Amino acid sequence: TTFLLTEKGRKRKLRYDLGNIKIPKQKVWDGRWRLLMFDIPESKKFAREALRDKLKNLGFLQFQKSIWIYPYPCEDEIDFIAEYFSIAQHLILLTVQIENDRPLRAKFKL
């Protein structure tokens, strides 16, 4: 017997795993950076602070006040966190290449 979760069921299961969520590191870095930008209103201050705490826990670095950076693919994890805190409409995740990224590479030990 095989059980398959629907998308709704998967999100519900993951809700209980928020504390254990991890972003897998690639064996070979693809040379692209993930920039997460957000502008979360004051009415959702709790969610904003929880997001910042989670990003720190996942290993993101604060690039600017509301811009965080990470070297590995993390779209699924960010989507889940955004849905969990009901802030998806306030986030933008970009995948970019950065010239002169040696300081960032050093911080992430790449």
ABEGO torsion letter per residue (X at the ends): XBBBBBAAAAAAAAAAAAAABBBBBBABBAGBBBBBBBBBBAAAAAAAAAAAAAAAAAGBBBABAABBBBABBAAAAAAAAAAAAGAAAABBBBBBBBBGAAAAAAAAGX
